[in-house]
Amino acid sequence: MGTTRAKRFGSLADARAFCEAFFGYYNHEHRHSGIGLHTPASVHHGTVGEVRALRQQTLDAAYTAHPARFGHRRPQPPRPPTAAWINKPSQEALIQTA
């Protein structure tokens, strides 16, 4: 799915159809750099470890076949952050809830 959209929707039904397709893509297909190239759905459902392990297997196979491509260093998939925020609370608020 591209990011192309009309400046205005023809109807509420058109807007809903666009949003359904867009959010499905955004949450289940698009890999986000801020969360280790995982999908939000993978993070939400706790499958990040499984996905990362599969990526590591693929990288290990590529490294075994062509180590010079990687500067003779075993490649690693990106690590997801330990915490992700939409609106990060202040340090004071974090301390109060700990």
N, C-alpha and C positions, 0 to 999 in steps of 0.2 A: 504494500500500500504506500503510495506516495503522500506527500503532504499537501497536494493540490486540493483546493476546495474553492467553492464559490464565495464571493464576498457576502452574499445573502442566500439563504435557503428559500426555495419556492414555497415551502409549507412546513408545518410542524412535523409532519410525517417524513419529509426530506431530511430535516435536521436530525430526527431520531435515527433514521437509517444511516446517515453519515456517522453519527456518534457511536452507534452499535459497531459498525465496521472499524472505525478508528480505534476505539478503546479495546476491542478484541485484539487488534494488531499490536497496539501499544503495550498491553499487559501480557500477551501470550507469545508474541513473535519477535518483537524488537528487543535486541540485546542492549542494555544500558551500560555505558562505560562507568558510571558512578557506582554501580553495584557489581563490578567484576565481570561485565559482559554477560550477565544473567538477565532473565526476564523478571519483571515484578512478580509474576505468578510463581516462578520457581523459588524466589525468595520467600514469598508468602506461604507457600505449601511445603517449604523445608526440603526441597530437592537439590539445593545448591551443592551439597557434598557429593551426591551421586553424579550430577552433571560435571562437576569439577574433576572427579575421578576418571570419568570417561574422556574428558579433554586431556587429562594427563596421559592416559594410555595412548591416545592419538599422537600427542607430542613426543612421547617416548619412542613410538614406532618410527616417526619421522626422524628423530635424532639418531636412532640406531642405523637407519638407512643412509642418512646424509649428515654426519656430525659437523662437517665443515660449514654447512649452511648456518649453523647456530654458534659459530665461533668456538666450537668444542666445549660449550657449556650447555648442560641439560636445560631445555626450556621449561618454564613453569606457566601454567595458566594464571591469569590475573586473580588476585585474592579479593573476595568481596570485603567491604568494610565491616567492622565489628558493630557499627551502629549507622543507621541512615535516617535522616530527618527530612521532612518537608519544611517545617519551621522549627529549627533547633531551639529548645528552651534555653533560658539563661542558665549559667552555672549555678546560680542561687537556687533556681527551681529544681535543678537536677539534684543538688545536695539535699533539699528538703524532702524529695521523694525517695531518696536512697535508704 
